[in-house]
């Protein structure tokens, strides 16, 4: 189960033909993108079967207070709602989504980041990973998302929880997320090892240009997967 997924809703003076929207304000549609009114399901592999009674989310690595929480504990944390446009690297965009979830910044603050922490390896079900600079992860609109459009996420879109990083291409918003490993170097995740960009800014079309892992990074990756992949 490795994946690339994205989404967001189109309202306003647009003409819909089939699944495509013919107009959008230039300030909201990155270059090379096409509007859609639906939320396509895109991922590599099968949708995982998740037992929320055994589910945990872990924050570890270069933090002062590593911790792990259960699904019930995650649901009990304060939530916020984020309205955002989202853009898939496969060239579709959907505007005006609303997601509800736990702010990523609250989890990072709870862990207490060490000064050396400058990057994050995001770990999800079945060993999927993606990498983010801390500057892209530690933002107020990023969530551990639980709901979309007022409804619980479906398994195909990441239930029981997915990361939301709406300012980047949506493969960075890992479905079925399970934890953060804070690091002092940028280790490429699954799609980044397979040719996708290390960052993924839709406004500068950072679609491709990843790299393989060094042996040093392979060792770090294995350690992170062992800790959070269970």
C-alpha positions in Angstrom: 0.0 0.0 0.0 2.0 2.9 -1.2 0.0 5.9 -2.5 -0.5 9.2 -4.1 -3.8 10.9 -3.2 -5.3 14.3 -3.2 -8.6 16.2 -3.2 -10.7 19.7 -2.8 -14.3 21.2 -4.1 -15.2 23.6 -6.8 -17.8 26.3 -6.3 -18.5 29.6 -8.1 -18.6 30.7 -11.7 -17.4 27.5 -13.3 -18.9 25.2 -16.0 -18.8 21.5 -15.2 -18.4 19.1 -18.1 -18.3 15.5 -16.9 -15.7 15.3 -14.2 -13.8 18.4 -15.2 -14.4 22.1 -14.3 -13.5 24.4 -17.2 -12.6 27.6 -15.3 -10.9 28.5 -12.0 -9.3 31.7 -10.7 -5.7 31.7 -11.8 -4.6 32.3 -8.2 -6.0 29.0 -7.1 -5.0 26.6 -9.9 -1.3 25.7 -10.1 0.3 25.3 -13.6 -0.5 22.1 -15.4 -3.6 21.2 -13.2 -7.2 20.5 -14.3 -10.2 21.0 -12.0 -12.3 18.1 -11.0 -15.6 17.9 -8.9 -14.9 14.4 -7.6 -12.2 13.0 -5.4 -10.4 10.2 -7.3 -9.0 7.3 -5.4 -5.3 6.8 -6.1 -2.9 4.5 -4.3 -0.4 1.7 -4.8 -1.5 -1.6 -3.4 -4.5 -2.5 -1.3 -6.6 -0.5 1.2 -5.3 -1.8 4.5 -7.6 -3.4 7.1 -7.1 -1.4 10.3 -8.1 -2.4 13.8 -8.5 0.8 15.7 -8.3 -1.0 19.1 -4.6 -1.8 18.2 -3.9 1.4 16.2 -1.3 3.9 17.6 0.3 7.1 16.4 3.9 7.7 17.4 6.1 10.8 17.4 9.8 9.9 17.9 13.3 10.6 16.7 14.9 14.0 17.5 12.3 15.0 20.2 12.6 15.6 23.9 9.5 13.6 24.8 8.7 10.8 22.4 5.2 9.5 22.8 2.6 7.1 21.4 -1.2 7.5 21.5 -4.1 5.2 20.8 -6.9 6.0 18.4 -9.3 6.8 21.2 -6.7 9.2 22.7 -6.3 10.8 19.3 -10.1 11.3 19.0 -10.1 13.0 22.4 -7.6 15.7 21.4 -8.8 19.2 20.4 -9.6 19.5 16.7 -9.8 22.2 14.1 -11.3 22.5 10.7 -9.2 23.6 7.7 -10.6 24.8 4.4 -8.2 24.2 1.5 -7.6 23.6 -2.1 -5.7 20.4 -3.0 -3.6 19.3 -5.9 -2.6 15.9 -7.1 0.7 15.3 -8.9 -1.3 13.4 -11.5 -2.6 16.9 -12.6 -6.1 17.1 -11.0 -7.2 19.7 -8.5 -10.2 20.1 -6.3 -11.1 23.4 -4.6 -12.8 24.3 -1.3 -12.4 21.2 0.8 -13.0 21.1 4.5 -11.1 18.7 6.7 -11.4 18.2 10.4 -8.6 16.8 12.6 -5.9 17.2 15.2 -3.4 20.0 14.4 0.0 18.6 13.6 1.6 21.5 15.5 -0.1 20.3 18.7 1.6 16.9 18.4 5.0 18.4 17.6 4.7 20.8 20.6 3.8 17.8 22.8 6.9 16.0 21.7 9.2 19.0 22.1 11.5 19.2 19.0 15.2 19.2 19.4 17.2 21.9 17.6 18.7 19.3 15.3 15.3 18.2 14.0 14.9 19.7 10.5 13.1 17.0 8.6 10.4 14.3 9.2 9.9 10.8 7.8 6.2 10.2 7.9 5.3 6.6 8.4 2.0 5.0 7.4 0.4 1.5 7.2 2.2 -1.3 5.4 5.5 0.5 5.5 4.6 3.5 3.3 6.8 6.6 4.0 7.1 10.1 2.7 9.5 12.8 3.7 8.9 16.5 4.6 11.1 19.4 5.7 10.1 20.5 9.2 9.2 23.9 7.7 6.5 22.2 5.6 5.3 19.9 8.4 5.1 22.5 11.2 2.4 24.7 9.8 -1.0 25.7 11.2 -3.1 24.2 8.4 -1.6 20.7 8.6 -3.7 18.1 10.3 -4.0 14.5 11.3 -7.3 14.5 9.4 -10.3 12.5 10.6 -13.2 13.9 8.6 -13.7 15.5 5.1 -16.8 17.6 4.3 -18.2 16.8 7.8 -18.1 13.1 7.3 -15.6 10.5 8.6 -13.0 9.6 6.1 -13.6 6.5 4.1 -11.0 3.7 4.1 -10.1 4.5 0.4 -9.3 8.1 1.4 -7.3 7.2 4.5 -9.5 6.2 7.4 -8.8 6.0 10.3 -6.5 9.0 9.9 -4.5 10.7 7.2 -2.0 13.5 7.1 -3.1 16.7 5.5 -0.4 19.0 4.1 -2.5 21.0 1.7 0.2 23.4 0.3 2.1 20.5 -1.3 1.1 17.8 -3.8 -1.2 15.3 -2.0 1.1 12.3 -2.1 2.8 14.1 0.8 -0.5 13.9 2.7 0.0 10.3 3.6 -3.1 8.1 3.9 -3.4 5.7 6.9 -0.7 7.6 8.8 0.9 6.1 11.8 3.7 8.4 13.0 6.4 11.0 12.6 10.2 10.3 12.9 12.0 13.6 13.3 15.4 13.6 11.7 18.4 15.8 11.0 18.5 14.9 7.3 16.1 14.5 4.5 15.5 10.8 3.8 13.4 10.1 0.7 10.2 8.2 1.2 8.5 5.6 -1.1 7.5 7.8 -4.0 10.6 10.0 -3.7 12.7 6.9 -4.1 10.7 6.1 -7.2 11.2 9.4 -9.1 8.9 11.9 -7.3 10.3 15.2 -6.1 11.8 15.5 -2.6 9.4 18.4 -1.7 6.5 18.6 -4.1 5.4 22.3 -4.5 2.5 22.4 -7.0 3.1 26.1 -7.8 6.6 25.4 -9.1 5.6 22.0 -10.5 7.9 20.0 -8.3 6.6 16.7 -9.6 9.6 14.6 -10.3 13.3 14.4 -9.4 13.7 12.2 -6.3 16.6 9.9 -5.6 17.5 6.5 -4.2 18.6 5.8 -0.6 22.1 5.7 0.6 23.1 2.8 2.8 23.2 5.2 5.8 19.6 6.2 5.0 18.5 2.6 4.5 19.7 1.9 8.0 17.8 4.9 9.4 14.7 4.0 7.4 14.7 0.4 8.7 14.9 1.7 12.3 12.0 4.1 11.8 9.8 1.4 10.1 10.5 -1.1 12.9 9.4 1.5 15.5 6.3 2.7 13.8 5.2 0.1 11.4 3.7 -2.3 14.0 
